[in-house]
Amino acid sequence: MIPVRVTKISYNSEEKNYVVLLQEISGEKSIPIIVGSFEAQAIALAIESVETPRPLTHDLICDFIVKTESTLKKIVINNLKDGVFYSKLEIESDKLVRKNIDARPSDSIVLALRMGTPILVDSKIMDEAGVIFNEKNKEVQQFQSGTKNKTSISIETLKEKMKVAIDKEEYEIAARLRDKISQLKS
C-alpha cells in the first residue's frame, strides 16, 4: 500500500467535472480521480477544515464513527475497473472488531481528511494509473505497468492515439484517452 495526499483539485471545463490528484507522499506519481462538483466541494471544505453551521453528510458519518467508539483506521483505493476507482473504509472498534466498508473514493477522501486518517493506494493501482505531471510543458510521464521505465506522452500523441482507437471502434480506450487529455489541459 502506498500512502498518498491530496495535492490538487482542478476543474475540467470541457467535461464539467473535477479532478482530484492523489500524490505519493514519498514519490512523484499521482493518480487523478474524477469527481463531481459536490464531491470536489466536500473535499475542499475538508482540506480547509471549514466548519459548517449544520453537519453535512460526511460530518454525520464522522460523528457516527466517533460516537460508536469506533476508529477509521485507513481508507484504501483498492480497485480500478473500466476507468472507475473503488475504495474501502477500514473501521475498527471493540464491538465491530474490524470491518471494511465499500465507498466511493470521493467520500472516502473526505472522511480521511476530516478524521486525519491515512489515504492509501494499492500498489497495483498506482502502477496502472499513476502519472507524473510536468506542469511546464503539459506532458505526463506515465509508468508502464510492471516496469520502472517512464515514457513522456504529449497531448498531441494522446489525441492521435484516441483517433486510432475511435477508428478501430475501441470506444472504452478512446474515452480513457479523452479523459487523460482533459486532465492534462486543466
LINQUIDA-V456021 format. One record per residue. RES is the residue in one letter. SS is DSSP state (helix for helix, strand for strand, loop for the rest). PSI is psi in radians with two decimals (NA if undefined). OMEGA is omega in radians with two decimals (* if undefined). Layout:
RES,SS,PSI,OMEGA
RES,SS,PSI,OMEGA
This chain:
M,loop,2.42,-3.08
I,strand,2.09,3.09
P,strand,2.39,-3.13
V,strand,2.94,3.05
R,strand,2.70,3.08
V,strand,2.13,-3.13
T,strand,-0.37,-3.07
K,strand,2.54,2.96
I,strand,2.09,-3.10
S,strand,2.53,3.06
Y,strand,2.31,3.10
N,strand,1.74,-3.03
S,loop,-0.54,3.14
E,loop,-0.75,-3.10
E,loop,-0.15,-3.12
K,loop,0.82,3.05
N,strand,-3.12,-3.11
Y,strand,2.69,3.07
V,strand,2.19,3.08
V,strand,2.19,3.11
L,strand,2.16,3.04
L,strand,1.95,-3.08
Q,strand,2.50,3.05
E,strand,2.42,3.11
I,loop,-0.64,-3.13
S,loop,0.75,3.13
G,loop,-3.03,-3.08
E,loop,-0.26,-3.08
K,loop,2.55,3.08
S,strand,2.72,2.94
I,strand,2.29,3.08
P,strand,2.21,3.13
I,strand,2.19,-3.13
I,strand,2.26,3.14
V,strand,2.87,3.09
G,loop,3.09,-3.07
S,helix,-0.70,3.13
F,helix,-0.70,3.13
E,helix,-0.74,3.11
A,helix,-0.71,3.12
Q,helix,-0.74,3.12
A,helix,-0.69,3.11
I,helix,-0.77,3.12
A,helix,-0.74,3.10
L,helix,-0.68,3.13
A,helix,-0.69,3.12
I,helix,-0.74,-3.10
E,loop,-0.04,-3.10
S,loop,0.75,-3.13
V,loop,2.27,3.06
E,loop,2.34,3.11
T,loop,2.70,-3.12
P,loop,-0.61,3.10
R,loop,2.63,-3.12
P,loop,2.36,3.00
L,loop,3.03,-3.09
T,helix,-0.76,-3.13
H,helix,-0.62,3.08
D,helix,-0.71,3.12
L,helix,-0.77,3.13
I,helix,-0.76,3.10
C,helix,-0.79,3.11
D,helix,-0.71,3.12
F,helix,-0.78,3.14
I,helix,-0.82,-3.11
V,helix,-0.80,-3.05
K,helix,-0.25,3.02
T,loop,0.25,3.12
E,loop,0.72,3.09
S,strand,2.98,3.12
T,strand,2.32,2.98
L,strand,1.82,-3.03
K,strand,-0.74,-3.13
K,strand,2.85,2.94
I,strand,2.55,-3.09
V,strand,2.16,2.95
I,strand,1.87,-2.90
N,strand,-0.08,-3.11
N,strand,2.65,3.06
L,strand,2.01,-3.10
K,strand,2.16,3.14
D,loop,0.69,3.09
G,loop,0.09,-3.13
V,strand,2.24,3.09
F,strand,2.59,3.10
Y,strand,2.65,3.13
S,strand,2.91,3.10
K,strand,2.51,2.99
L,strand,2.32,3.04
E,strand,1.92,-3.11
I,strand,2.43,-3.09
E,strand,2.48,3.02
S,strand,2.94,3.09
D,loop,-0.64,-3.09
K,loop,-0.70,-3.09
L,loop,-0.18,-2.98
V,strand,-2.06,3.12
R,strand,2.18,-3.12
K,strand,2.47,3.02
N,strand,2.25,-3.10
I,strand,2.23,3.11
D,strand,2.39,3.14
A,strand,2.74,3.02
R,loop,2.51,3.12
P,helix,-0.68,-3.13
S,helix,-0.76,3.10
D,helix,-0.73,3.12
S,helix,-0.75,-3.13
I,helix,-0.79,3.13
V,helix,-0.82,-3.13
L,helix,-0.75,3.13
A,helix,-0.75,3.13
L,helix,-0.75,-3.13
R,helix,-0.59,-3.04
M,helix,0.05,3.13
G,loop,0.66,-3.07
T,loop,2.52,3.11
P,strand,2.47,3.02
I,strand,2.15,-3.11
L,strand,2.61,3.07
V,strand,2.30,3.07
D,loop,2.38,-3.08
S,helix,-0.55,3.09
K,helix,-0.66,3.12
I,helix,-0.74,3.13
M,helix,-0.69,3.09
D,helix,-0.69,-3.08
E,helix,-0.73,-3.00
A,helix,-0.05,-3.09
G,loop,2.37,3.12
V,strand,2.76,3.01
I,strand,2.10,-3.12
F,strand,2.29,3.08
N,strand,1.70,-3.04
E,loop,-0.53,-3.04
K,loop,-0.84,-3.09
N,loop,0.29,3.08
K,loop,0.68,3.04
E,strand,2.80,3.10
V,strand,2.38,3.05
Q,strand,2.11,-3.08
Q,strand,2.36,3.07
F,strand,2.26,3.12
Q,loop,2.41,-3.08
S,loop,2.26,3.08
G,loop,-0.05,3.13
T,loop,2.93,3.07
K,loop,0.21,3.09
N,loop,2.44,3.12
K,strand,2.54,3.02
T,strand,2.41,3.10
S,strand,2.32,-3.13
I,strand,2.11,3.13
S,loop,2.91,3.11
I,helix,-0.71,3.14
E,helix,-0.73,3.12
T,helix,-0.74,3.12
L,helix,-0.68,3.11
K,helix,-0.72,3.11
E,helix,-0.77,3.13
K,helix,-0.64,3.12
M,helix,-0.73,3.12
K,helix,-0.75,3.11
V,helix,-0.75,3.14
A,helix,-0.69,3.11
I,helix,-0.76,3.12
D,helix,-0.59,3.13
K,loop,0.06,-3.12
E,loop,0.61,3.06
E,loop,1.33,-2.96
Y,helix,-0.54,3.10
E,helix,-0.78,3.12
I,helix,-0.75,3.13
A,helix,-0.70,3.13
A,helix,-0.73,3.10
R,helix,-0.73,3.10
L,helix,-0.73,3.09
R,helix,-0.75,-3.14
D,helix,-0.70,3.11
K,helix,-0.69,3.11
I,helix,-0.79,3.14
S,helix,-0.71,3.13
Q,helix,-0.71,-3.12
L,helix,-0.55,-3.12
K,helix,-0.45,-3.08
S,loop,NA,*
